[in-house]
Amino acid sequence: MTAAATARFSPRVFSGIQPSGGLTLGNYLGALKRFVETQNAGIESVYCIVDMHAITVWQDPAKLRHATRELAAGFIAAGIDPERSILFNQSQVSAHVELGWIFTCVARLGWMNRMTQFKDKAGKNAEAASLGLYAYPALMAADILAYHATHVPVGEDQKQHVELTRDIAAKFNHDYGVEFFPIAEPVIEGAATRVMSLRDGTKKMSKSDPSDQSRINLTDSADDIAQKIRRAKTDAEPLPEIPQALEGRPEARNLVNIYAALAGVSPEQVLADFAGQGFAAFKPRLAELAVSVLAPISAEMGRLMADPAEIDRILGRGAERAEAIARPILERTYEIVGMVRSRRA
């Protein structure tokens, strides 16, 4: 499909996050904050809690339910309005897995073998990994294309999967002689897209890190947030005047990027304000900023989690709205593929 043909689709954003438990500052700056900005720009947005992806590795059922609700609370507390955006969990809309099977048949084995995330997650014992972990990029393609999404906000580690989605859409369109699926664009932009560990600036901030001091959790108290920033690893050099001078200083670069993202300014502006100052001056200002942004989110998440029935209601309503978009696209896909669809609703 040509760029001109893709342009005929109305702009629609789709993105999903796994409910693997424990939202961090990285999730907020790399995803939730950007989702809110997109919503507030008036772009139609579909946000999905991808619980089907989560079970590619074993999940305790009770913990999965809790993590799904906590992630929904995080979306809402960060500023996602369930009436302006669509917010739901993946397993409530069957079009995802139905279209996922069709795309599993469209995708080529060689494409899947090039997916680096499977190699990273399966490790040396790939033979013991689930088939779902190997094939889930086809389901991710279905997540996106079930809504004819044109733009997909992702981290660098997921960009390869959006490229696979583009390949699947292009092959489907070519094989069936249609211009049905858009060629979605990955959206990666801005400071702190990839937030790094507070203990090691060369590693991504992760909820799986054994050290809780390596990350800021969205459920942390104001005191915890401030303390973790004060204890964050840094170096003895003062802050430079330009970002290029942070080369070889990963911890310093990380804290400058975090400040920029929280304040909504560029790293250049942060360094213009703090050039020549050491971290004894910078960290208290960063801690104050982080607390002012994150503490209200933490408080609102706590309020929402006290009423799980309301969270479930919001997710159910979101699933109904998502279904209304995805079902006609799926039915048209079945028709294009040649499936007989004679059952009455």
N, C-alpha and C positions, 0 to 999 in steps of 0.2 A: 504494500500500500504506500502510495506517495505521501509526502508531507501535506500536500494540498488536500488529499483525500482524508487524511487524519484530522485535518483542521475542521472538517464538517461536523465533528462531534463537539457537543457543548462541553466546556471545561468542567471537569469533576475530579476531585481529589479522593484517593483512597489510601488509607494506611492502616496497618495492623500492628499490635504489640502482643507478645505472648504473656499470659498470666503466670509467670514463673515465680512470682512472689518477690516483694521487696523493691518498690520503686525507689530510684536514686535521683540525685541531682542530674546525672547523665541522662536519664529518661526524660526529666523535665526540660532541660536545655536542648537536648538533641531531638526531642519529639513533641512533648505536650505543649510547650511554649509556642512552638512553630504551628502546631495544629490550631491553637487559639488565634494566632495571627491570621492564618488562612481563613478561618471561620469569620473573623471580624472584617476581613477584606471582602466578604460577600460571595466567596467562591463555594459552590455546592460541595459539601464534604461528607465522606462516609468513613467512620472510624470503627474499627473492628477489634474486639478482643479475641485473638486467634487461639481458642482453647483446643481446637482440633490439632493444630500444630504442636501444642504443648505436649500432647500424649505420644509424640514420636519417641519420647523417652518416658520412663515410668513416672507417674504422678500419683501421689496419695489422693484419693478422691475428695476427702474432707479439705485437704490443703488446697486442692485445685479450685474447689468452690469458693473458699475464702480468698484466694489470690485473684480469682475472676472478679469478685465483688470489690476487692480492694483496688484493683486496677480501674474499674468503673468509677469508684470514688475519686481516684486520682485524676482521671479525665475531667470529671465535673468540678472538683475543687480547683483545678488549674485554670478553669474558665470555659470548658466546653459546655455549651448550652444544648441539652438533648432535644430541644425544639428547633433550634437553628441548624444543628448538625445531626447526622444519624449516628447513634452510638448503640452497639449491640455486641453480643458474643456470637462467634462464628457458628457454633453447633446448633443454633436456633434457626439457621437459614440453610436448608439442605441443598440449595443450588450450588453452594461452594463445593461439596464433595461430588455432586453429580457432574458438574462441569470439570472438576478436577480429574475424573476418570477419562473424559474425552481428551483432555489435554495430556494425560499420561500416554494416550495412544498417539497423539500428535508429536510429542517430544521424542527426540532420538536418544538412544542409549549413550552415544558419544557426547551429547550435550550434558547429560547428567554426570557422566564420568569426569567432566571438567569442573564441576561444582566444588569449590575449595572448602565450603563450610562443612560438607559431609566428611571430608578427610579430617578436618580439624576436630569435629565433634565425635566422630567414631574412633579416632585415634588408631592405635596399632591393632586393636581387636575389632576391625570392621566387620568380620564375619558374624559377630554377635550383635551387631546393630540391627535395629528394626528396619523393615522394608520401608516403613513410613518416613524414617529419617533420610533414607536415600532418595525417595520419590517426592518429598514434600515440596520441592520447587515447582512442580506441576500444580499442586494445590494452591501454592502462592499465586501462580499465574491465574488460576480460577478466581481467587479472592479479588484480584484486580479487575479482570476482564468481565466478571459477572455483572459489574456495574458500568461497563464501558468507561472506566476511569482513564483520564488523559494524563494525569500527573500523580506521581507516587513519592511522597517524602520518605527518604530512607537514609540510614547511615551508610558509610563507605562499605561496611561488611556485608550489606545486603544489595549493593548495587548490581552485583553479578546476577542475582536472581531477577531483578527487573530487566536486565538485558536478556535473560532467558525468556521472560514473559514476552518481550518484543519479538524474539525469534519464533515463539509458539504462535503468537497472533499473526505474524507474517506468513508462516507456513500454512496455518489454517486458511487464511484468506486466499493464498495462492492455490492450495490443493483443491479448494471448493469453488474457485473462481468468483469470490465475493469480496466486497470491501465492508466486512461486518465488524471486525474487532479493531479498535484504535491501537496505534503503536504508542504505548504509554511512555512518558518521559520521567526518568528519575530526577528528583529534586534534592540536591545536596548543596547547602549554602550557609554562610554566616559563621561567626566566631563560635567556638566550643561545640561544633557539630559532633566532635568526638571528644568527650570529656574523659580526662585521664585520672588515674588513681592519685589520691592525696599522699600516698606513701612511695609511689614510683611513677614518675611522669612518663615512662615509656610504655606503661600498661593501661589499658582501658579501665575506667571505673566500672566495677562489676559487683553485683550483689552476691556473686559466688566467691569473692575473695574472702579468705579466712579472717582477715583483719577488718573489723568494723570501722577502724580508724582510717581505712583506705577510701571510704565513701561517705557521702552525706545522704541519708535516707530521707524520703519525703515525710516519714513519720517521726523524725528526730525532733526533740524539743529545741527551743531557741538556745538554751545553754549548751546542748550537745553540738549544735551547728557551729556555734562560736568556738567551742573548745576544739573541734576537729580542724577548723581552719587555722587556729593558733598553733596546732601541733603538726600541720601539714609540712612535709619535707620541702626545704628550699635550699638555696646556696648563700654564700656570704657576699656576693656581688650586688651592687645597687642596680636598680632597674635602668635599662638603657633608654635612649630617645626614640628608637625605631624597632619594630618587630623583628627585622632581619638580624639584629644584634642579639636576639634570644636563641640563635642557633647554638645547639649544644647545651642548652639549659632547659631541659624538658619540664622540670617542676616549675620554674619561673614562667615559662610559656603557658603552662596549664592554668596557673592562677590568674595570669593576665587575661587569658581567654575566658575564664569563668567570670571574672569581673565584667568584661566587655559584654558577654551574653546576658548576664543578670541586669546590667544597667541599660542595655539596648544601644550601646555605642560600639565603635570600632576599637580594636586593640591599639591602633595608632593614637586614638584619643585618650585611652587609659594611660599610655606611656607619656603622652604630652603632659598629663596631669601629675604623674608620679616619677618622671625621669630624675635620676640621681638619688632617689630615696631608697632606703633598704626595706627589708620585709618587716622590720619592727614597726614601721610606719604604715606599710601597705596592708598587712594582715588584719589589723583592727578595722580598717575601712571596709575591707572585703567581708569580714565577719558581720559588720553592721548591715551591709547591703544584703548579704545572703539571708540574714534573719528577717529583714523587712519584707523580702519577697517570699521566703519559704515558710515561715512560721504560720501565716494565715492559711496556707494550703494544708499544712499539717493539721491545724485545728479543724478545718472544714472536712477533711478526710475522716477525722475522728467522729464528727457529728454524723456524717453520712453512714459510716460503718455501724453506728448504733441502731440503724433502721434498715436491716438487710432486705426486708420485704419491699421497701421503696426502691432500693437499687434494682431488685429483680423486676419490679414494675417498669422501671425506666428501660432496662435492657429488653424486656418483652415488647414494649412499644417500639423501640428502635428496630427490633427484628421484624416487626410487621411492616415498617416503612422500608427496610432493606429488601424484604421479600417482594414488595410491590415493584421495585426496580429490577431485581435479579430474575424473577420468574419469567417475565416475557422474553428477556434476553436468552435465558436457558431454553425456553420452548422454541424460539427461533433457531437456536443452535441445533437442537434435535432435528428440526425440519430440514436445515441445510445438510446435516450429516445423512439424512435418509431414514430416520427412525419413524415408525408408525405410531402415532399418538391419538388413539381412538377412545381412550377411557374417558368417561364423563366425570367432571369434577364433583 
